[in-house]
Amino acid sequence: MASLDYDVIVVGAGIFGSCTAYHCQKLGLKTLLLEQFKLGHSNGSSHGFSRIIRYAHNEVEYVPLVGDAYDQIDELEKKRKEKLWKQTGLLWVSTGGKIDKISSNLKTHNIEHEVVCGSKIHEKYPQFQFGEEWQGLIDPKGGVIYANKWLHAFQDEFVQLGGVVHEEEELISYNDQLQDRIEVKTNKGSYSSRKIIFTVGSWITKLLPELDFKINPISLSVCYWKAAEEKDSQLLNDDHFPVLIAKNVERKEYHFALPDTDYQGSIKFVYDAGDTLTADFQHPEKRSQSLIDLPAEFIRKHLPVVDHKAPSHVDFCKYTNSPDDHYLIGPIPFKNPNVLVGGCGCGSGFKVSPAIGRALAEMAADKPTTVDVSYFSISRFQK
C-alpha cells in the first residue's frame, strides 16, 4: 500500500504547483501533488499553447526571477532534448513616459535592450504603426513560451524523480493545528505532511478564506485575429512577429500579443482585463463586449496588416489578481508557517513559475531562497 505520509503536499497542479512539486522532490522532499481535475485541464490559468517570457518589467524585483526561469528552461531543454520556447524578441510600447523606468530596471541587471521612439518602430517591425506620443523598448531575449510543453515537462520530471501525482482528487479540508504534522482530507482519502503548499489559482479565496484582503479572479477573453490580406500572414508568425505589451497610460488600456502559435495565421491579441468569475469559479456566460472592441480598436490604429473587424477565435483564461497586482509567495502572517502559498500570478506568473517553484520548495526545505522573493511576501498586506 502506498504511503499516506509526506514531507510536502502541493495542492494544485497548474504551472505553479507543478514547478513547486518538481523542486520539492528534487530537494529530496517526499512530495504529493494533488489536482482536483485531470492533469492539463483547461479550467484554470495554465492551459494553452503560448505565453510571453521577458526580462522587461515595471518593477526591478521581477528581473532576477526571470533570469532564474531562463536558466532552468535552458537546463531542461538540454536534459529533455525538447524545444520549450522560441526567442522572438519583445516589443513594449507605452505612452506617458513609462519606458525609461523599464529601461532603468534592465540596466540595473545589465540586460541588453533598445529604446526607440514610436515613429521608428515601423522600421524594425513593419506590422506596426505608432506616432511620436508612443515610445518603445525592445527586449531581444523576449519570446514565446510553449505553455503546454512547460507544464508537461515539469510534471513528467517530477514523476521521474519519484514524485506522486493524484489527479481528479479534490482537497476537502486540512488541519494545521497539530504539533508537527498537517492532516489533509480529500474526496478520496486522508494524508499527513510536514508542509503544505497551496498553488490553487482562482480557488485561493475558497481554500484560504483567512487571506483578509481582496483577491480578484477574472475571466479574460483571449482573442485571435487573422491578417487583413493573405499575403501578409507571414508577418504574423514567430519568425516575424514579436511578443508585444502595449500600454496606453492616459486611457488606462493595456494589451498584449503573441505570434500565431495557437492558431496558424492568427495572432493572439488580448485586452488585459476581464469579467468577474461566477461564484463557483467558472467563466461567465455573459461577456463584456469591450474585451473584443478595445483590442479591435487598437489593431485598427496600430496594426494595419491585421483584420480588426472580428476575431477569428475567442478562448477564455482565468487570471487571479492580488490587490497590488503582484504575486503571493511564502507563508501567511499569523498562520502556521508550515502552510505556504504561491498564488496570484496576475497574468504574468507563468514565465517565472520555475523560479517561484524553486523558492517555495526551498522554503519548504527550510533553506534560503536562491532568488530573493521578499518583495512578494504576503506580509505586505498585514494590517
DACORZI-V417922 format. One record per residue. N is the residue number from 1. OMEGA is omega in whole degrees, -180 to 180 (* if undefined). NEAR is the number of other C-alpha atoms within 8 Angstrom. Layout:
# DACORZI-V417922
n: (N:N)
omega: (OMEGA:OMEGA)
near: (NEAR:NEAR)
This chain:
# DACORZI-V417922
n: (1:2:3:4:5:6:7:8:9:10:11:12:13:14:15:16:17:18:19:20:21:22:23:24:25:26:27:28:29:30:31:32:33:34:35:36:37:38:39:40:41:42:43:44:45:46:47:48:49:50:51:52:53:54:55:56:57:58:59:60:61:62:63:64:65:66:67:68:69:70:71:72:73:74:75:76:77:78:79:80:81:82:83:84:85:86:87:88:89:90:91:92:93:94:95:96:97:98:99:100:101:102:103:104:105:106:107:108:109:110:111:112:113:114:115:116:117:118:119:120:121:122:123:124:125:126:127:128:129:130:131:132:133:134:135:136:137:138:139:140:141:142:143:144:145:146:147:148:149:150:151:152:153:154:155:156:157:158:159:160:161:162:163:164:165:166:167:168:169:170:171:172:173:174:175:176:177:178:179:180:181:182:183:184:185:186:187:188:189:190:191:192:193:194:195:196:197:198:199:200:201:202:203:204:205:206:207:208:209:210:211:212:213:214:215:216:217:218:219:220:221:222:223:224:225:226:227:228:229:230:231:232:233:234:235:236:237:238:239:240:241:242:243:244:245:246:247:248:249:250:251:252:253:254:255:256:257:258:259:260:261:262:263:264:265:266:267:268:269:270:271:272:273:274:275:276:277:278:279:280:281:282:283:284:285:286:287:288:289:290:291:292:293:294:295:296:297:298:299:300:301:302:303:304:305:306:307:308:309:310:311:312:313:314:315:316:317:318:319:320:321:322:323:324:325:326:327:328:329:330:331:332:333:334:335:336:337:338:339:340:341:342:343:344:345:346:347:348:349:350:351:352:353:354:355:356:357:358:359:360:361:362:363:364:365:366:367:368:369:370:371:372:373:374:375:376:377:378:379:380:381:382:383)
omega: (-180:180:178:-178:-175:170:-177:167:176:-178:-180:-175:167:-175:176:-177:-179:177:180:180:178:-177:175:-179:180:178:178:179:178:-165:172:177:-179:177:-176:178:173:178:179:-178:-179:-178:-174:-173:-171:-177:177:-172:-171:170:179:167:-174:169:-173:177:175:-177:-175:-177:-180:-170:178:176:180:178:178:178:177:-179:-179:-178:175:179:-178:177:-180:-179:-174:-176:-175:178:-174:176:180:178:-180:-167:175:169:175:178:-177:166:171:174:-176:-175:-178:180:179:178:179:178:-179:178:179:-178:177:179:180:176:-179:176:-178:175:-172:-176:-180:-177:-179:-179:179:-177:-174:178:-168:174:178:178:-176:179:179:173:-178:172:178:176:-172:-180:179:-180:-177:170:171:-165:-179:179:176:-176:-180:-177:-179:177:-179:179:177:-180:180:177:-180:178:-177:178:171:177:-176:178:-172:174:178:-180:173:-179:-179:-177:177:-172:-174:179:173:178:-177:176:177:177:-179:-177:180:-177:172:180:176:180:171:-178:180:175:-163:176:-175:-179:-178:-178:178:-173:180:-178:180:174:-169:171:-170:172:-170:175:-177:-180:178:168:-176:-172:178:-170:-180:174:178:177:-176:-178:-179:-177:-179:179:-178:-178:-171:170:-175:-173:178:165:-169:165:-178:-177:171:-171:-177:-179:-178:179:-176:-180:169:-177:177:177:-171:-178:-176:-180:-177:179:-179:175:170:179:-164:169:-170:176:-176:177:178:176:175:-178:179:171:177:174:180:178:179:-176:176:-179:-179:-180:173:-176:-177:174:178:180:179:180:180:-176:-166:-180:-173:179:-178:178:-176:-170:179:176:177:177:170:174:-179:179:-179:170:172:-172:172:-179:-179:178:173:-174:169:-179:174:-178:177:179:178:178:176:-177:176:173:-177:-178:166:-173:-179:178:171:177:-178:-170:-174:-173:-178:-179:177:180:178:178:178:-179:180:178:178:174:-180:179:-179:177:172:-178:178:178:178:-180:-177:178:-175:180:179:180:180:178:-177:-178:*)
near: (2:3:5:7:7:14:10:15:13:16:14:14:14:14:11:15:17:16:15:15:16:15:12:17:14:9:9:6:11:10:14:13:16:15:15:10:9:8:7:10:8:8:8:11:10:12:11:8:11:12:11:12:10:12:13:10:10:7:8:10:7:9:14:8:12:14:9:12:13:8:8:9:9:8:8:9:11:8:6:6:7:6:6:10:8:10:9:15:12:16:12:11:14:14:12:9:7:8:12:7:8:13:12:8:14:15:9:8:7:6:8:8:10:7:10:10:10:14:10:8:14:11:6:6:9:8:10:10:13:11:7:8:8:13:14:14:14:12:15:10:10:14:15:14:14:12:12:12:9:11:13:9:8:11:11:8:9:16:10:7:9:7:14:9:9:9:10:8:12:11:12:8:7:9:8:9:6:7:4:5:10:14:11:13:12:11:8:7:6:9:10:11:14:11:13:13:13:14:15:12:14:12:8:12:9:6:6:7:8:4:7:5:6:6:10:9:12:13:15:14:13:12:13:14:15:12:13:10:9:6:5:10:11:8:9:14:14:11:6:10:13:12:16:11:12:10:11:11:10:7:5:7:10:12:12:12:11:16:13:13:11:10:8:7:11:14:16:13:13:13:16:9:9:11:10:10:12:8:5:5:9:8:10:10:4:4:7:8:6:6:14:12:8:9:12:11:9:9:12:11:8:9:11:12:9:12:13:11:5:7:11:9:7:9:7:9:11:13:15:15:15:13:9:5:8:11:12:13:14:12:13:13:8:4:7:9:8:9:13:15:13:15:14:16:14:12:8:8:10:11:13:12:12:13:12:14:16:14:12:15:13:14:11:12:9:6:7:6:10:7:9:6:9:5:6:11:11:12:7:6:6:6:2)
